Amino acid sequence: MKNLPADKTCINSGFLCTNCQARLDSGEITEFEIDMAKDLLQLEEEEERFAFLRNISFHKAIDYEDLIILVVGKKDKLKIKPDLITWIKETYEIDELIFIEKTNKPRPVVEALINPYKLKSLNEIFLATGDIQFRAVLWDDDREKLLFTKEELEELIYELTGNITRVEFQ
C-alpha cells in the first residue's frame, strides 16, 4: 500500500514508535485502523488476487456499528475490486462498506455518505469571525431512508474533512 494510517514497520511489528504511539494516544489514529492496515498488508503480500492493493492509499477507517467507512487516496475507489469488498465484509462481519476519497471538501463526502440519495444543495457560509462553514441541504423525503441521522452526518463530515457542516432537510 502506498499510504497507511501509521508507519508500515509499526503496523507489521505491532509495536508502535513514539510518533505512531503519540498519534494513537491523541486519537488521530485508532487501534481499528492499525488492525485493518495489518490485515490489508498481509492480503497484499500473500494473495496474488489482491496485488492491486500495492497501488492504493489507505488513510483512515471508521468502524460505525454494522458499517465501515474507508478513506482511500484520490482515484483509488476505481481500483478496488469486488473480491476485496466481500473479504472486508466477511472478515469484519459488517453489512455496509463506504469508500470515500481523501479530501477536505464536504461535497464528495456528503454525497458518499448519503448515496444513493441526492444532495439538494451545498452552501458556503462566511461567518463574521472569518471562518467558513457549510450548509448541506438534503431532500426531506430521504430523511428516514438514510443510514445516518442528521447529527451523525454532521459529526462524520467534520471528522472526514475538518469542516463544520450543518445538515438540513427541506
DSSP file (Angstrom, degrees, kcal/mol; ACC not computed):
  #  RESIDUE AA STRUCTURE BP1 BP2  ACC     N-H-->O    O-->H-N    N-H-->O    O-->H-N    TCO  KAPPA ALPHA  PHI   PSI    X-CA   Y-CA   Z-CA
    1    1 A M              0   0    0      0, 0.0    56,-0.2     0, 0.0    53,-0.2   0.000 360.0 360.0 360.0 145.6    0.0    0.0    0.0
    2    2 A K        +     0   0    0     54,-1.9     2,-0.4    51,-0.3    55,-0.2   0.952 360.0  17.2 -75.2 -50.2    1.2    3.5   -0.8
    3    3 A N        -     0   0    0     53,-0.4    55,-2.9     4,-0.0    -1,-0.2  -0.955  67.1-177.6-125.2 144.6    0.0    5.3    2.3
    4    4 A L        -     0   0    0     -2,-0.4    55,-0.1    53,-0.2     4,-0.1  -0.917  40.1-111.8-134.7 160.5   -1.1    3.9    5.7
    5    5 A P  S    S+     0   0    0      0, 0.0     2,-0.3     0, 0.0    29,-0.1   0.786 103.3  16.5 -64.4 -26.0   -2.5    5.5    8.9
    6    6 A A  S    S-     0   0    0     27,-0.1    -2,-0.1    28,-0.1     2,-0.0  -0.819 107.1 -64.1-135.5 174.8    0.7    4.5   10.7
    7    7 A D     >  -     0   0    0     -2,-0.3     4,-2.3     1,-0.1     5,-0.2  -0.351  42.8-127.4 -63.3 142.2    4.3    3.5    9.7
    8    8 A K  H  > S+     0   0    0      1,-0.2     4,-2.6     2,-0.2     5,-0.2   0.887 109.5  52.4 -58.8 -41.4    4.5    0.2    7.9
    9    9 A T  H  > S+     0   0    0      1,-0.2     4,-2.4     2,-0.2     6,-0.3   0.908 109.8  48.5 -62.6 -42.6    7.1   -1.2   10.3
   10   10 A C  H  > S+     0   0    0      2,-0.2     4,-2.2     1,-0.2     5,-0.2   0.908 112.3  49.0 -64.1 -42.2    4.9   -0.3   13.3
   11   11 A I  H  < S+     0   0    0     -4,-2.3    -2,-0.2     1,-0.2    -1,-0.2   0.938 114.6  44.2 -63.6 -47.4    1.9   -1.9   11.7
   12   12 A N  H  < S+     0   0    0     -4,-2.6    -2,-0.2     1,-0.2    -1,-0.2   0.881 119.4  41.0 -66.4 -38.9    3.7   -5.1   10.8
   13   13 A S  H  < S-     0   0    0     -4,-2.4    -1,-0.2    -5,-0.2    -2,-0.2   0.796  96.2-134.3 -82.3 -27.8    5.5   -5.5   14.1
   14   14 A G  S  < S+     0   0    0     -4,-2.2     2,-0.5     1,-0.2    -3,-0.1   0.377  74.9 107.2  86.3  -5.7    2.6   -4.5   16.4
   15   15 A F        -     0   0    0     -6,-0.3     2,-0.3    -5,-0.2    -1,-0.2  -0.937  64.2-141.8-108.2 124.5    5.0   -2.2   18.4
   16   16 A L        -     0   0    0     -2,-0.5     2,-0.0    -3,-0.1    -5,-0.0  -0.650   7.9-129.7 -91.6 139.2    4.5    1.5   17.8
   17   17 A C     >  -     0   0    0     -2,-0.3     4,-2.8     1,-0.1     5,-0.2  -0.231  39.8 -95.2 -70.4 172.1    7.3    4.0   17.5
   18   18 A T  H  > S+     0   0    0      1,-0.2     4,-2.1     2,-0.2     5,-0.1   0.869 125.5  51.3 -61.8 -36.6    6.9    7.1   19.7
   19   19 A N  H  > S+     0   0    0      2,-0.2     4,-2.0     1,-0.2    -1,-0.2   0.954 114.0  42.0 -64.9 -50.9    5.4    9.1   16.8
   20   20 A C  H  > S+     0   0    0      1,-0.2     4,-2.2     2,-0.2    -2,-0.2   0.881 114.2  52.6 -65.1 -38.4    2.7    6.5   16.0
   21   21 A Q  H  X S+     0   0    0     -4,-2.8     4,-2.8     2,-0.2    -1,-0.2   0.898 108.5  50.3 -64.5 -39.9    2.0    5.9   19.7
   22   22 A A  H  X S+     0   0    0     -4,-2.1     4,-2.0    -5,-0.2     6,-0.2   0.895 110.4  49.8 -64.6 -39.6    1.5    9.7   20.2
   23   23 A R  H  X>S+     0   0    0     -4,-2.0     5,-1.6     2,-0.2     6,-1.4   0.873 112.6  47.7 -66.5 -36.5   -0.9    9.7   17.2
   24   24 A L  H ><5S+     0   0    0     -4,-2.2     3,-0.9     4,-0.2    -2,-0.2   0.927 111.7  49.6 -67.8 -45.8   -2.8    6.8   18.7
   25   25 A D  H 3<5S+     0   0    0     -4,-2.8    -2,-0.2     1,-0.2    -1,-0.2   0.844 110.6  50.3 -62.4 -34.7   -2.9    8.4   22.2
   26   26 A S  H 3<5S-     0   0    0     -4,-2.0    -1,-0.2    -5,-0.2    -2,-0.2   0.604 115.2-115.4 -81.4 -10.6   -4.2   11.7   20.7
   27   27 A G  T <<5S+     0   0    0     -3,-0.9    -3,-0.2    -4,-0.6    -2,-0.1   0.498  82.1 123.0  90.3   3.2   -7.0    9.8   18.8
   28   28 A E  S   <S+     0   0    0     -5,-1.6     2,-0.3    -6,-0.2    -4,-0.2   0.875  84.5  19.7 -65.2 -36.9   -5.6   10.8   15.4
   29   29 A I  S    S-     0   0    0     -6,-1.4     2,-0.3    -9,-0.1    -2,-0.3  -0.887  80.9-142.9-125.7 162.5   -5.4    7.1   14.6
   30   30 A T     >  -     0   0    0     -2,-0.3     4,-1.8    31,-0.1     5,-0.1  -0.823  26.4-114.6-123.7 162.5   -7.2    4.1   16.2
   31   31 A E  H  > S+     0   0    0     -2,-0.3     4,-2.8     1,-0.2     5,-0.2   0.881 117.8  58.3 -57.9 -39.0   -6.4    0.5   17.0
   32   32 A F  H  > S+     0   0    0      1,-0.2     4,-2.7     2,-0.2    -1,-0.2   0.910 104.6  49.4 -59.6 -43.2   -9.0   -0.5   14.5
   33   33 A E  H  > S+     0   0    0      2,-0.2     4,-2.5     1,-0.2    -1,-0.2   0.895 111.5  49.1 -63.8 -39.7   -7.1    1.4   11.7
   34   34 A I  H  X S+     0   0    0     -4,-1.8     4,-2.2     2,-0.2    -2,-0.2   0.928 112.7  47.4 -65.8 -44.3   -3.9   -0.3   12.7
   35   35 A D  H  X S+     0   0    0     -4,-2.8     4,-2.3     2,-0.2    -2,-0.2   0.919 113.9  47.2 -62.1 -44.2   -5.5   -3.8   12.7
   36   36 A M  H  X S+     0   0    0     -4,-2.7     4,-2.6     1,-0.2     5,-0.2   0.908 110.8  51.6 -65.9 -40.8   -7.2   -3.2    9.4
   37   37 A A  H  X S+     0   0    0     -4,-2.5     4,-2.4     2,-0.2    -1,-0.2   0.904 109.6  50.5 -61.3 -40.9   -3.9   -1.9    7.8
   38   38 A K  H  X S+     0   0    0     -4,-2.2     4,-2.2     2,-0.2    -2,-0.2   0.923 111.2  48.3 -63.1 -44.3   -2.1   -5.0    9.1
   39   39 A D  H  X S+     0   0    0     -4,-2.3     4,-2.2     1,-0.2    -2,-0.2   0.912 112.7  48.1 -61.8 -43.1   -4.8   -7.3    7.5
   40   40 A L  H  X S+     0   0    0     -4,-2.6     4,-2.5     2,-0.2    -2,-0.2   0.879 110.2  51.7 -67.5 -37.7   -4.7   -5.4    4.2
   41   41 A L  H  X S+     0   0    0     -4,-2.4     4,-1.9     2,-0.2    -1,-0.2   0.906 110.3  49.0 -64.5 -40.8   -0.8   -5.6    4.1
   42   42 A Q  H  X S+     0   0    0     -4,-2.2     4,-2.7     2,-0.2     5,-0.3   0.913 111.5  49.6 -64.2 -41.9   -1.0   -9.3    4.7
   43   43 A L  H  X S+     0   0    0     -4,-2.2     4,-2.2     1,-0.2     7,-0.3   0.930 108.9  52.5 -60.1 -45.9   -3.5   -9.7    1.9
   44   44 A E  H  < S+     0   0    0     -4,-2.5    -1,-0.2     1,-0.2    -2,-0.2   0.884 117.4  37.7 -57.9 -41.5   -1.4   -7.7   -0.4
   45   45 A E  H  < S+     0   0    0     -4,-1.9    -1,-0.2    -5,-0.1    -2,-0.2   0.848 122.3  39.4 -81.3 -35.8    1.7   -9.9    0.2
   46   46 A E  H  < S+     0   0    0     -4,-2.7     2,-0.5    -5,-0.2    -3,-0.2   0.799 109.7  52.3 -91.4 -30.3    0.1  -13.3    0.5
   47   47 A E    ><  -     0   0    0     -4,-2.2     3,-1.5    -5,-0.3    -1,-0.2  -0.932  60.7-155.2-119.0 123.6   -2.6  -13.4   -2.2
   48   48 A E  G >  S+     0   0    0     -2,-0.5     3,-1.9     1,-0.3     4,-0.2   0.806  92.9  65.2 -62.3 -32.1   -2.0  -12.5   -5.8
   49   49 A R  G 3  S+     0   0    0      1,-0.3     3,-0.3     2,-0.1    -1,-0.3   0.669 103.1  49.5 -69.1 -13.3   -5.6  -11.5   -6.5
   50   50 A F  G X  S+     0   0    0     -3,-1.5     3,-1.9    -7,-0.3    -1,-0.3   0.136  73.8 112.6-106.8  19.0   -5.1   -8.6   -4.0
   51   51 A A  G X   +     0   0    0     -3,-1.9     3,-2.0     1,-0.3     4,-0.2   0.760  62.3  75.3 -61.6 -24.6   -1.9   -7.4   -5.6
   52   52 A F  G >  S+     0   0    0      1,-0.3     3,-1.6    -3,-0.3    -1,-0.3   0.699  76.0  78.9 -61.6 -17.9   -3.8   -4.2   -6.7
   53   53 A L  G X  S+     0   0    0     -3,-1.9     3,-1.6     1,-0.3   -51,-0.3   0.737  76.2  73.9 -62.5 -21.8   -3.5   -3.1   -3.0
   54   54 A R  G <  S+     0   0    0     -3,-2.0    -1,-0.3     1,-0.3    -2,-0.2   0.791  98.6  46.3 -61.2 -26.6    0.1   -2.1   -3.7
   55   55 A N  G <  S+     0   0    0     -3,-1.6     2,-0.4    -4,-0.2    -1,-0.3   0.202  97.7  92.3-101.6  14.5   -1.2    0.9   -5.7
   56   56 A I    <   -     0   0    0     -3,-1.6   -54,-1.9    23,-0.1     2,-0.4  -0.880  63.0-143.2-115.5 142.0   -3.8    2.0   -3.1
   57   57 A S        -     0   0    0     -2,-0.4    16,-1.4   -55,-0.2     2,-0.6  -0.867   9.6-163.2-100.3 134.6   -3.6    4.6   -0.3
   58   58 A F  E     +A   72   0A   0    -55,-2.9    14,-0.2    -2,-0.4     3,-0.1  -0.955  19.0 162.9-119.4 110.0   -5.4    3.8    2.9
   59   59 A H  E     -     0   0A   0     12,-2.8     2,-0.3    -2,-0.6    13,-0.2   0.845  58.3  -5.6 -97.5 -39.8   -5.8    6.9    5.1
   60   60 A K  E     -A   71   0A   0     11,-1.3    11,-3.2   -31,-0.1     2,-0.4  -0.995  47.8-158.7-158.3 152.1   -8.5    6.3    7.6
   61   61 A A  E     -A   70   0A   0     -2,-0.3     2,-0.5     9,-0.2     9,-0.2  -0.998   6.1-163.3-137.4 135.8  -11.1    3.8    8.7
   62   62 A I  E     -A   69   0A   0      7,-2.6     7,-2.5    -2,-0.4     2,-0.7  -0.974   9.5-152.0-121.2 119.1  -14.2    4.4   10.9
   63   63 A D  E     +A   68   0A   0     -2,-0.5     2,-0.5     5,-0.2     5,-0.2  -0.811  20.5 175.9 -90.2 114.1  -15.9    1.5   12.4
   64   64 A Y  E >   -A   67   0A   0      3,-3.3     3,-0.9    -2,-0.7     2,-0.3  -0.758  52.1 -82.7-127.9  83.1  -19.5    2.5   12.8
   65   65 A E  T 3  S-     0   0    0     -2,-0.5    -1,-0.1     1,-0.3     0, 0.0  -0.408 115.7  -1.1  57.4-111.8  -21.7   -0.3   14.1
   66   66 A D  T 3  S+     0   0    0     -2,-0.3    29,-2.1    28,-0.1    30,-2.0   0.090 129.2  71.0 -93.1  24.3  -22.6   -2.5   11.1
   67   67 A L  E <   -Ab  64  96A   0     -3,-0.9    -3,-3.3    28,-0.2     2,-0.4  -0.990  60.0-157.9-144.2 143.4  -20.7   -0.2    8.7
   68   68 A I  E     -Ab  63  97A   0     28,-1.6    30,-2.6    -2,-0.3     2,-0.6  -0.992   7.2-157.0-124.1 133.0  -17.1    0.7    7.9
   69   69 A I  E     -Ab  62  98A   0     -7,-2.5    -7,-2.6    -2,-0.4     2,-0.5  -0.944  12.5-165.7-106.7 122.6  -16.1    3.9    6.2
   70   70 A L  E     -Ab  61  99A   0     28,-3.0    30,-2.8    -2,-0.6     2,-0.7  -0.934   9.2-152.4-111.9 127.1  -12.7    3.7    4.5
   71   71 A V  E     +Ab  60 100A   0    -11,-3.2   -12,-2.8    -2,-0.5   -11,-1.3  -0.878  25.3 175.1 -98.9 118.6  -10.9    6.8    3.3
   72   72 A V  E     -Ab  58 101A   0     28,-2.4    30,-3.0    -2,-0.7   -14,-0.2  -0.657  33.0 -82.7-117.2 172.4   -8.7    6.0    0.4
   73   73 A G    >   -     0   0    0    -16,-1.4     3,-1.9    28,-0.2     4,-0.4  -0.142  63.8 -67.2 -71.2 169.8   -6.5    8.1   -2.0
   74   74 A K  T 3  S+     0   0    0      1,-0.3    -1,-0.2     2,-0.1   -17,-0.1  -0.339 120.6   2.0 -59.8 134.9   -7.7   10.0   -5.0
   75   75 A K  T 3  S+     0   0    0     -3,-0.1     3,-0.4     1,-0.1     4,-0.4   0.486  98.6 113.8  64.9   6.4   -9.0    7.7   -7.8
   76   76 A D    X>  +     0   0    0     -3,-1.9     3,-0.9     1,-0.2     4,-0.8   0.740  60.2  71.6 -77.3 -22.1   -8.3    4.6   -5.6
   77   77 A K  G >4 S+     0   0    0     -4,-0.4     3,-0.6     1,-0.2    -1,-0.2   0.863  94.5  55.5 -58.9 -33.9  -12.0    3.8   -5.4
   78   78 A L  G 34 S+     0   0    0     -3,-0.4    -1,-0.2     1,-0.2    -2,-0.2   0.749 104.2  53.6 -70.5 -24.1  -11.9    2.8   -9.1
   79   79 A K  G <4 S+     0   0    0     -3,-0.9     2,-0.3    -4,-0.4    -1,-0.2   0.628  83.0 104.4 -86.0 -14.7   -9.1    0.3   -8.4
   80   80 A I    <<  -     0   0    0     -4,-0.8    -3,-0.0    -3,-0.6   -27,-0.0  -0.530  61.7-148.1 -76.9 128.9  -10.9   -1.6   -5.6
   81   81 A K    >>  -     0   0    0     -2,-0.3     4,-1.4     1,-0.1     3,-1.0  -0.619  23.1-114.3 -98.7 155.0  -12.2   -4.9   -6.7
   82   82 A P  H 3> S+     0   0    0      0, 0.0     4,-2.6     0, 0.0     5,-0.2   0.799 112.7  65.8 -55.9 -31.3  -15.4   -6.7   -5.5
   83   83 A D  H 3> S+     0   0    0      1,-0.2     4,-2.4     2,-0.2     5,-0.1   0.902 102.4  47.3 -56.5 -42.3  -13.2   -9.5   -4.0
   84   84 A L  H <> S+     0   0    0     -3,-1.0     4,-2.8     2,-0.2     5,-0.2   0.907 110.3  51.6 -68.1 -41.9  -11.8   -7.0   -1.5
   85   85 A I  H  X S+     0   0    0     -4,-1.4     4,-2.4     1,-0.2    -2,-0.2   0.933 112.6  46.0 -60.0 -46.5  -15.2   -5.7   -0.6
   86   86 A T  H  X S+     0   0    0     -4,-2.6     4,-2.4     2,-0.2     5,-0.2   0.921 112.3  51.2 -61.6 -45.1  -16.5   -9.2    0.0
   87   87 A W  H  X S+     0   0    0     -4,-2.4     4,-2.9    -5,-0.2     5,-0.2   0.924 111.5  46.7 -60.2 -46.1  -13.4  -10.1    2.1
   88   88 A I  H  X S+     0   0    0     -4,-2.8     4,-2.5     1,-0.2    -1,-0.2   0.926 112.3  50.2 -63.3 -45.1  -13.8   -7.0    4.3
   89   89 A K  H  <>S+     0   0    0     -4,-2.4     5,-1.7    -5,-0.2     4,-0.4   0.899 116.5  41.3 -61.4 -41.0  -17.5   -7.6    4.8
   90   90 A E  H  <5S+     0   0    0     -4,-2.4     3,-0.4     3,-0.2    -2,-0.2   0.919 116.5  47.6 -73.5 -43.7  -16.9  -11.2    5.8
   91   91 A T  H  <5S+     0   0    0     -4,-2.9    -2,-0.2    -5,-0.2    -3,-0.2   0.903 122.6  32.9 -65.5 -42.9  -13.8  -10.6    7.9
   92   92 A Y  T  <5S-     0   0    0     -4,-2.5    -1,-0.2    -5,-0.2    -2,-0.2   0.361 104.1-127.5 -98.7   5.1  -15.2   -7.7    9.9
   93   93 A E  T   5 +     0   0    0     -4,-0.4     2,-0.3    -3,-0.4    -3,-0.2   0.930  56.5 146.0  49.3  58.9  -18.8   -9.0    9.9
   94   94 A I      < -     0   0    0     -5,-1.7   -27,-0.2    -6,-0.2    -1,-0.2  -0.820  48.5-149.4-121.8 162.5  -20.4   -5.8    8.6
   95   95 A D  S    S+     0   0    0    -29,-2.1     2,-0.3    -2,-0.3   -28,-0.2   0.797  80.1  37.6 -97.0 -37.0  -23.3   -5.1    6.3
   96   96 A E  E     -b   67   0A   0    -30,-2.0   -28,-1.6    -7,-0.1     2,-0.4  -0.889  55.1-171.5-124.0 148.6  -22.2   -1.9    4.6
   97   97 A L  E     -b   68   0A   0     -2,-0.3     2,-0.5   -30,-0.2   -28,-0.2  -0.981   7.3-167.8-138.7 123.5  -18.9   -0.6    3.4
   98   98 A I  E     -b   69   0A   0    -30,-2.6   -28,-3.0    -2,-0.4     2,-0.5  -0.957   5.5-158.0-117.1 126.4  -18.4    3.0    2.2
   99   99 A F  E     -b   70   0A   0     -2,-0.5     2,-0.4   -30,-0.2   -28,-0.2  -0.889  12.7-177.9-101.9 130.3  -15.3    4.2    0.3
  100  100 A I  E     -b   71   0A   0    -30,-2.8   -28,-2.4    -2,-0.5     2,-0.3  -0.994  25.0-127.0-128.0 132.8  -14.6    7.9    0.4
  101  101 A E  E     -b   72   0A   0     -2,-0.4   -28,-0.2   -30,-0.2     2,-0.1  -0.592  40.1 -97.8 -77.4 140.1  -11.7    9.5   -1.4
  102  102 A K        +     0   0    0    -30,-3.0     2,-0.3    -2,-0.3    -1,-0.1  -0.364  67.0 135.8 -61.8 124.7   -9.5   11.7    0.9
  103  103 A T        -     0   0    0     57,-0.4    -3,-0.0    -2,-0.1   -30,-0.0  -0.976  56.3-138.9-160.8 160.3  -10.5   15.3    0.5
  104  104 A N  S    S+     0   0    0     -2,-0.3    57,-0.1    58,-0.1    -2,-0.1   0.280  77.4 101.7-106.3   8.9  -11.2   18.4    2.7
  105  105 A K     >  -     0   0    0      1,-0.1     4,-0.8    57,-0.0    57,-0.0  -0.792  64.6-149.2 -92.6 131.3  -14.2   19.3    0.5
  106  106 A P  H  > S+     0   0    0      0, 0.0     4,-3.1     0, 0.0     5,-0.3   0.816  82.2  73.4 -71.7 -29.7  -17.5   18.4    2.1
  107  107 A R  H  > S+     0   0    0      1,-0.2     4,-2.7     2,-0.2     5,-0.2   0.925  99.7  41.1 -55.0 -55.3  -19.5   17.8   -1.2
  108  108 A P  H  > S+     0   0    0      0, 0.0     4,-1.9     0, 0.0    -1,-0.2   0.852 116.9  51.1 -63.9 -30.6  -17.9   14.4   -2.2
  109  109 A V  H  X S+     0   0    0     -4,-0.8     4,-2.2     2,-0.2    -2,-0.2   0.936 111.6  45.7 -69.5 -46.8  -18.0   13.3    1.4
  110  110 A V  H  X S+     0   0    0     -4,-3.1     4,-1.9     1,-0.2     5,-0.2   0.935 113.2  50.8 -60.1 -46.3  -21.7   14.2    1.9
  111  111 A E  H  X S+     0   0    0     -4,-2.7     4,-0.8    -5,-0.3    -1,-0.2   0.882 111.3  47.9 -61.2 -38.8  -22.6   12.5   -1.4
  112  112 A A  H  < S+     0   0    0     -4,-1.9     3,-0.2    -5,-0.2    -1,-0.2   0.886 111.9  49.6 -68.9 -37.9  -20.7    9.3   -0.5
  113  113 A L  H  < S+     0   0    0     -4,-2.2    34,-0.4     1,-0.2    -2,-0.2   0.798 117.9  38.2 -72.9 -28.7  -22.4    9.2    3.0
  114  114 A I  H >< S+     0   0    0     -4,-1.9     3,-2.5    -5,-0.2    -1,-0.2   0.472  93.1 167.0-101.4  -2.2  -26.0    9.6    1.6
  115  115 A N  T 3<  +     0   0    0     -4,-0.8     3,-0.1     1,-0.3    -3,-0.0  -0.244  60.0  29.1 -51.3 135.1  -25.6    7.5   -1.5
  116  116 A P  T 3  S+     0   0    0      0, 0.0    -1,-0.3     0, 0.0     2,-0.1  -0.946 113.6  76.1 -90.7   9.2  -27.8    6.5   -3.4
  117  117 A Y  S <  S-     0   0    0     -3,-2.5     2,-0.3    -6,-0.1    -3,-0.1  -0.403  81.2-114.3 -83.9 163.1  -29.8    9.6   -2.4
  118  118 A K        -     0   0    0     -2,-0.1    21,-0.8    -3,-0.1     2,-0.5  -0.686  11.1-123.2-106.5 150.2  -29.0   13.1   -3.7
  119  119 A L  E     -C  138   0B   0     -2,-0.3    19,-0.2     1,-0.2     3,-0.1  -0.747  15.5-158.4 -84.0 127.9  -27.8   16.3   -2.2
  120  120 A K  E     -     0   0B   0     17,-2.0     2,-0.3    -2,-0.5    18,-0.2   0.947  67.7 -28.0 -75.1 -49.9  -30.2   19.2   -2.8
  121  121 A S  E     -C  137   0B   0     16,-1.7    16,-3.3     2,-0.0     2,-0.4  -0.984  46.6-149.4-161.2 159.4  -27.6   21.9   -2.3
  122  122 A L  E     -C  136   0B   0     -2,-0.3     2,-0.4    14,-0.2    14,-0.2  -0.977  22.2-171.7-134.7 120.5  -24.4   22.8   -0.5
  123  123 A N  E     -C  135   0B   0     12,-2.6    12,-2.4    -2,-0.4     2,-0.4  -0.874  20.1-133.6-117.5 145.6  -23.7   26.4    0.5
  124  124 A E  E     -C  134   0B   0     -2,-0.4     2,-0.5    10,-0.2    10,-0.2  -0.817  20.0-157.9 -92.5 133.7  -20.7   28.1    1.9
  125  125 A I  E     -C  133   0B   0      8,-3.6     8,-2.6    -2,-0.4     2,-0.7  -0.963   3.3-153.2-117.1 121.4  -21.4   30.3    4.9
  126  126 A F  E     -C  132   0B   0     -2,-0.5     6,-0.2     6,-0.2     2,-0.1  -0.837  16.7-151.4 -95.6 115.5  -18.9   33.1    5.7
  127  127 A L    >   -     0   0    0      4,-2.8     3,-2.0    -2,-0.7    -2,-0.0  -0.455  25.1-113.7 -85.9 158.8  -19.0   34.0    9.4
  128  128 A A  T 3  S+     0   0    0      1,-0.3    -1,-0.1     2,-0.1    -2,-0.0   0.762 116.0  63.2 -61.1 -25.5  -18.2   37.4   10.9
  129  129 A T  T 3  S-     0   0    0      2,-0.1    -1,-0.3     1,-0.1     3,-0.1   0.582 121.0-107.4 -75.5  -9.0  -15.2   35.8   12.6
  130  130 A G  S <  S+     0   0    0     -3,-2.0    -2,-0.1     1,-0.4     2,-0.1   0.326  79.9 129.4  96.7  -7.2  -13.7   35.0    9.1
  131  131 A D        -     0   0    0     -5,-0.1    -4,-2.8     1,-0.0     2,-0.4  -0.373  51.0-137.3 -77.2 160.0  -14.4   31.3    9.5
  132  132 A I  E     +C  126   0B   0     -6,-0.2    32,-0.4    -3,-0.1     2,-0.3  -0.979  22.9 175.4-120.9 131.5  -16.2   29.3    6.8
  133  133 A Q  E     -C  125   0B   0     -8,-2.6    -8,-3.6    -2,-0.4     2,-0.3  -0.816  20.1-131.3-123.1 168.8  -18.9   26.7    7.5
  134  134 A F  E     -Cd 124 165B   0     30,-2.4    32,-3.1    -2,-0.3     2,-0.5  -0.890   4.1-152.5-123.2 154.5  -21.1   24.7    5.1
  135  135 A R  E     -Cd 123 166B   0    -12,-2.4   -12,-2.6    -2,-0.3     2,-0.6  -0.967  11.2-164.4-126.9 112.6  -24.8   24.1    4.9
  136  136 A A  E     -Cd 122 167B   0     30,-2.9    32,-2.9    -2,-0.5     2,-0.6  -0.869   5.1-160.0 -99.5 122.7  -25.8   20.8    3.3
  137  137 A V  E     -Cd 121 168B   0    -16,-3.3   -17,-2.0    -2,-0.6   -16,-1.7  -0.908  11.1-174.1-106.8 122.8  -29.5   20.6    2.3
  138  138 A L  E     -Cd 119 169B   0     30,-3.1    32,-2.4    -2,-0.6     2,-0.3  -0.745  35.7 -89.6-111.7 160.4  -30.9   17.1    1.7
  139  139 A W    >   -     0   0    0    -21,-0.8     3,-1.3    -2,-0.3     4,-0.4  -0.523  27.9-140.1 -70.9 130.9  -34.3   16.1    0.5
  140  140 A D  G >  S+     0   0    0     -2,-0.3     3,-1.2     1,-0.3     4,-0.3   0.821 100.6  63.9 -61.0 -32.8  -36.8   15.7    3.3
  141  141 A D  G 3  S+     0   0    0      1,-0.2     3,-0.3     2,-0.1    -1,-0.3   0.759 101.2  52.0 -63.2 -24.6  -38.3   12.6    1.7
  142  142 A D  G X> S+     0   0    0     -3,-1.3     4,-1.4     1,-0.2     3,-1.1   0.552  79.9  98.4 -89.3  -8.6  -34.9   10.8    2.1
  143  143 A R  T <4 S+     0   0    0     -3,-1.2     3,-0.4    -4,-0.4    -1,-0.2   0.863  87.6  40.6 -50.0 -48.2  -34.6   11.6    5.9
  144  144 A E  T 34 S+     0   0    0     -4,-0.3    -1,-0.3    -3,-0.3    -2,-0.1   0.690 113.0  56.0 -76.4 -19.4  -35.9    8.1    7.0
  145  145 A K  T <4 S+     0   0    0     -3,-1.1    -1,-0.2    -4,-0.2    -2,-0.2   0.679  83.7 102.2 -88.4 -19.0  -34.0    6.2    4.3
  146  146 A L  S  < S-     0   0    0     -4,-1.4   -32,-0.1    -3,-0.4   -31,-0.0  -0.272  72.6-132.3 -68.5 152.4  -30.5    7.5    5.1
  147  147 A L  S    S+     0   0    0    -34,-0.4     2,-0.3     2,-0.0    -1,-0.1   0.726  88.7  49.1 -72.6 -23.2  -28.0    5.3    7.1
  148  148 A F  S    S-     0   0    0    -35,-0.2    -2,-0.1    -5,-0.0     2,-0.1  -0.849  79.8-122.5-122.3 152.6  -27.2    8.2    9.4
  149  149 A T     >  -     0   0    0     -2,-0.3     4,-2.5     1,-0.1     5,-0.2  -0.359  41.1 -99.1 -79.5 171.0  -29.1   10.8   11.5
  150  150 A K  H  > S+     0   0    0      1,-0.2     4,-2.2     2,-0.2     5,-0.1   0.919 125.6  47.3 -55.8 -47.2  -28.6   14.5   11.0
  151  151 A E  H  > S+     0   0    0      1,-0.2     4,-2.3     2,-0.2    -1,-0.2   0.900 110.9  50.7 -65.8 -41.9  -26.2   14.7   14.0
  152  152 A E  H  > S+     0   0    0      1,-0.2     4,-2.7     2,-0.2    -1,-0.2   0.905 109.9  51.0 -62.9 -41.3  -24.2   11.6   12.9
  153  153 A L  H  X S+     0   0    0     -4,-2.5     4,-2.8     1,-0.2     5,-0.2   0.929 109.7  49.5 -60.8 -45.4  -23.8   13.1    9.4
  154  154 A E  H  X S+     0   0    0     -4,-2.2     4,-1.9     1,-0.2    11,-0.3   0.907 113.2  46.7 -62.1 -41.9  -22.5   16.4   10.8
  155  155 A E  H  X S+     0   0    0     -4,-2.3     4,-2.6     2,-0.2    -2,-0.2   0.924 114.0  47.3 -64.8 -45.2  -20.0   14.5   13.1
  156  156 A L  H  X S+     0   0    0     -4,-2.7     4,-2.5     2,-0.2     5,-0.2   0.911 110.8  50.9 -65.1 -42.5  -18.8   12.3   10.2
  157  157 A I  H  X>S+     0   0    0     -4,-2.8     4,-2.2     1,-0.2     6,-0.6   0.916 112.8  47.2 -61.5 -42.3  -18.4   15.2    7.8
  158  158 A Y  H  X5S+     0   0    0     -4,-1.9     4,-2.2    -5,-0.2    -2,-0.2   0.925 113.1  48.1 -64.4 -44.0  -16.4   17.1   10.4
  159  159 A E  H  <5S+     0   0    0     -4,-2.6    -2,-0.2     1,-0.2    -1,-0.2   0.867 117.7  41.5 -64.1 -36.5  -14.2   14.0   11.2
  160  160 A L  H  <5S+     0   0    0     -4,-2.5   -57,-0.4    -5,-0.2    -1,-0.2   0.769 133.2  16.6 -85.2 -26.8  -13.5   13.3    7.5
  161  161 A T  H  <5S-     0   0    0     -4,-2.2    -3,-0.2    -5,-0.2    -2,-0.2   0.645  87.9-126.1-119.8 -21.7  -13.0   16.8    6.2
  162  162 A G  S  <<S+     0   0    0     -4,-2.2     2,-0.4    -5,-0.5    -4,-0.2   0.529  72.1 122.3  81.6   5.4  -12.3   19.1    9.2
  163  163 A N        -     0   0    0     -6,-0.6     2,-0.5    -5,-0.0    -1,-0.3  -0.854  66.3-125.8-104.6 136.2  -15.1   21.4    8.0
  164  164 A I        -     0   0    0     -2,-0.4   -30,-2.4   -32,-0.4     2,-0.4  -0.691  35.8-179.7 -76.8 123.2  -18.1   22.2   10.1
  165  165 A T  E     -d  134   0B   0     -2,-0.5     2,-0.5   -11,-0.3   -30,-0.2  -0.985  18.8-150.3-130.9 121.8  -21.2   21.4    8.0
  166  166 A R  E     -d  135   0B   0    -32,-3.1   -30,-2.9    -2,-0.4     2,-0.5  -0.781  14.9-147.6 -90.9 133.0  -24.8   21.8    9.2
  167  167 A V  E     +d  136   0B   0     -2,-0.5     2,-0.3   -32,-0.2   -30,-0.2  -0.865  20.5 175.7-103.7 131.2  -27.2   19.4    7.7
  168  168 A E  E     -d  137   0B   0    -32,-2.9   -30,-3.1    -2,-0.5     2,-0.4  -0.941  21.1-140.5-131.1 154.7  -30.8   20.4    7.0
  169  169 A F  E      d  138   0B   0     -2,-0.3   -30,-0.2   -32,-0.2   -32,-0.1  -0.961 360.0 360.0-116.3 133.5  -33.7   18.7    5.3
  170  170 A Q              0   0    0    -32,-2.4   -31,-0.2    -2,-0.4    -1,-0.1   0.300 360.0 360.0-136.5 360.0  -36.1   20.5    3.0
